[in-house]
Amino acid sequence: MTRIIGRPRVLLTAVATALVLAGCGSGPSQATSAAIVGDRSIALDDVQQEIQWLLDNVPEAQQAKQQRKFDIESRKIVQSRVVHQLLTVAAERDGLRADDQQIAELINSSGGREAAARAVRVEPERLDDVAGDQLLLQQLGQKYVDRLSVSLIGTTISSESPGATAEDAALDLGRRISADPGNAASIIQSGGHQVLDERFSLAEALQASPELAVSAVFGADEGDVLVIQPSREQTGWLVALVRERTVSGAAGSGSDAAAQSDPQMLYQVGLRMLQPLADELGVRINPRYGVWDQTAMTVAASEDELTGYQLQPRTVQP
């Protein structure tokens, strides 16, 4: 039995609270929410309680506070609760369920309740939810690993010029493509870039390029324009229009790709499969913690620290 995955710590429990805006009808209030996912609120008080528990029980958290780096820990707590909310909806839609015995085995294999709580930085009373979410994400990844493929048209940009970084050039190109997606190829060529026009399957990407497999390439919606760095080892920016996102057939429980995939990679794939749901429902973060980063499925400190961009075109021509 694998251990509970500690980082990224995206699997803490969220307590969804329906809040009413005074004089504005029903709906969650940003003022009392750490984040809002669709019409569900992640209570600010719950996040603050989680933060205090970390400071009281995890020495590394106290050290981070002394080094003025604890804001990173706070953002991870909010991220984890957002992901839990998304996963709850995804599990309902896809008919997924975590087995109680597997949850208990996962906690025991991680050193027991107290040790596991400190390792994944969650209150012991909530470990069952943490372990259950990990299992559900692996199931979600397994459900799509052999069925998902995407068709992209785009290019990569790595060169820079005075006053313009590769990121600047990539974002500018992405915006031009999003304004006229039907002419994506000619826009790319007119900028002096080589056109990439390919279809990628998730199963093949997992074997050949795991970083690509768990990137926004497989999480973005059809018609979106991505501006991302799919690899931490390469400095180039991928600019790509997602022309088609296809989920084929029924999920196979005994497929080769799913069977050969490392559980942690399936976990990462499952997390990426939540991206379309996040786009559908909408995720809003209380400004005290930062902003939602669509392409990284995490919380960034500010708009200036987004790891990538996901642009929605006006129209997509076949």
N, C-alpha and C positions, 0 to 999 in steps of 0.2 A: 504493500500500500504506500503510495507516495505521501510525502509530508505536506502540510498546509503551506501553500505558496505565500511567502512573506512580502516580496516586492515584485511588481508594484502592488501595493496594498489597496486593491480596489474592491474588496469584498466585505466591507463592514455593513451592519444592518442599518436600515433607515427607518425612522418612525414617521410615517406620512400623516400630516395633520391638516384637515380641511379648515382653512381660515377664511373669515369673512371681512371684506373691505368695508369699512363704515361708510354708508351712503353710496356705495358703488356696486351694489349687488353682491353675488357670491363669487368667490375666487380667492386664491392664496395671496397673502401680503408679502411683498419683498422685504418690508421692514422687519418682520418677525421670522423670516425664512433665511436659512443659509443658502438654499438653492430651491428652485422650483422646476419640476419635471412635468411637463404637460400641465395638468390641473392639480398636481400633488405637491405639497410643501414639505421640505426637509427642515424641521424646526431648528431655529438658531440656538435655542437653549440646549437641544440635544447635542449639537456639535460642540458647544462650549463645555458641556459636561464630559464629552469624549476627550477634548483637549486637556481638561484638568486631570482626568484619569491617567493620561499619558505622562503628564508632568509628575504625578504622584507615584507612578509605578514603573516607569521606564527611564533608567538613567540617561540613555542616549537622547531622550527628548529634553530632559533638563539641560544637558550639555548644549543641545541645539539652541535652546532659549538663551543661554549665557553667551553663545556665539552670534546671537542675533540672526539665526537661521531657522527659527521655529515656524516662520510663515510658510516654509515649504511643507512642514508636517501638517499644518492646518489645512493647506490646500489639498493634501492627499486624503485627509479625513473627509472633506467635502466631496472630492472626486469619488471616493469609495461609496459614499451614500447615494450619489447620483447613479452610479453604475448599478447599485442594488435595486433602485427603483426601476431602471430600464430592464434589468434582468427579470424582475418580478413579472412585468408585462410580457416579455419575450417567452418566459416559461409557460405562462397561461396560453399564449397564442400557439406555441409549438407543442404543447402537451408534455412538457418535461417535468420530472420530479426527482428530487434527491432522496436516496434510500437512507433510512434512519441508521441502519447497521453500518453502512459505509461512512456516514458522518461520524459515528462513534469511533470507528477504526481509524479514520483520518486524524481525529483529535488525539487518540492514544499513540499513534505512530509519530506524532509531533511532540511527544514528551509529556502528554497529559494536559489537563485543562490550564493549570497555572502557567506552565512553561510555554504552551502554545499561545496563550493570551499575550504574554510579553513579547513573543517572537513576531506575531502579526499585529501587535499593538491594538488590541480590542479588549473590552471588558470580558472577563470569563463567562459571564451570563449570556453573552452573545456569540460564543464560539460555534454553537450549533448552526447558527445562520451563516457564519463565515465559511465553515466547512461545506455546508449545503450549497452555497453560492459557487464555491470552487468547483464542485461536482457538476453543477448545472452549466457552468461556462464550458467545461470540457464536453459535456453532452451537446451543447449548442454548436461548438466547433466541429464535433464529429458529424453532426447532422448535415453540415454544409460543405465539408472539406472535399467531397467527391462530386459535388453537384454545381458548384459555382464557377462561372467564368466571366471575364470582362473583355470587352473590345475597346481599345484606346486608339486615339490619334493624337500625337503630340510630339514633343522633342525634349532634349535635355540641354540645360544651359549651365556652363561652369565658368565661362570667361567673364572678366570684369573690365570696366573702363573707368577713367577718371570721373569721380562723382556718381558712379552707378555700380552697385554691387551686383553679383549674379542673382541674388534674391530680388533686387529691384527690377532687373531686366526680365526675370521670370514672371514676376507679378504683373508687370506691364503687358507682357505677351498674353498671360492668362486673361487679363481684362479685355484685351482686344478680341480674343477668341470667344469669350463669353458674350460679347456684344454682337458677334456674327458667327455663330457656331457652324453654320452651313458652309462657310468658307474657311474652315480651320486649316486645311492643308495649304491653301494659297497664302494665308496670313503667316503661317510658319515659314514657308519658303521665301516670302518677301522679306522676312527678317534675316535671311541668310542661314537658316537652321535646317538641319536634316530632319525629314519627316519620319516619325515612328508611327506605323500603322499595323498594330498587331492585336491578337487575341491571346489572353493568358488564362490558364486554368489554375484554380487555387491549389489543386493537388500537385501539379507540376511545380508551381512556385514554391510550395513548402519544401520540396526536395532540392530545387536548384537555387532558390533565393528566399530564404525564410523571412528576411526583413521586408521584402516586397510583399510576401504573402500576408503579413500582419499589418500592412500599411493601409492607408486610406484608399488605395487603388481598389481594394476589394470591399470597401465599406461605403464608398460614395454612391449616390444615386445616379441612375441613367440621366445623362444630360448635364451633369455637373462638370465643372472645369477645376482640376486639381493643380495646385502649385505646392509641391512638397519635396522634401529630401528623403527618399525611401531608404537610403542607406547611411548609417553613421560613419562608415569607412570612406565613402566617396562624397566629395563636396558639391557635386552637381545637383541642380534642381530639376525635377521632372515637372513639365507643364503638359497636361493631358486632358482632353475631352473624353469623358466616359460615354462612348456612343451606344454601348449595349451592356447590360448586366443581366446575365441569364442564370436562373436556377433551374436545373433540369431534373426531371423524374422524381422518384421517391427516394428518401434517404435509405441507404443500405447499411445495416449494422455491422456487416462483416467485410466491408470494402478494404482493399489493399492499403490505400493511402491512410485511411482512418486507423487501421490496425498498426501501421508502421510509424505513425506520428507519435512524437514524445508528448506525454500528458501536458507538460507545460506549454508546448506549442499549440495543442488543442485549446488550452485555456486562453492563449493569446488570440487565436482565431475566433473563439467564442466571444471574446471582448470586442473584436472588430465587427462581428456580426450584429452588435448592438448599435452600430453607427447609424444605419438607416432609420432605426427606431428613434434615436436621439434627434435626428433631423425632423422626423415626422411629428414627434410630441413637442419638441422645443425644450431647451435647457437654459435656464437663467440663473446666474450666480450672483449672490449678494456682493456688491463692489468691495466690501471689506476683505473678501478672499480673492477676488480677481475676476476673470472672465472664462467662459467655456471655450476650449480649443477643440473645434470640430475634428480636425484631422488627427489629433493625438488622443482624443477621447479622455481629456484630462482638464485640470483647471490651471490656466496660466495666470501669472501675476498681473498682466495687463495686455492690452492689444499689441503693444510693442514687443511682447515676448511670445507671441503665437509661433508655433513650430511650422505652420503651413496654412494654406488658404483653400477654401472650397467655395467656388463661385457658381452662382446659378444663372445660366444663360436665359435670354428671353425666349428663344425658340431653338429647336434642334432639327435640322433638315436631314432626311434619310440619305 
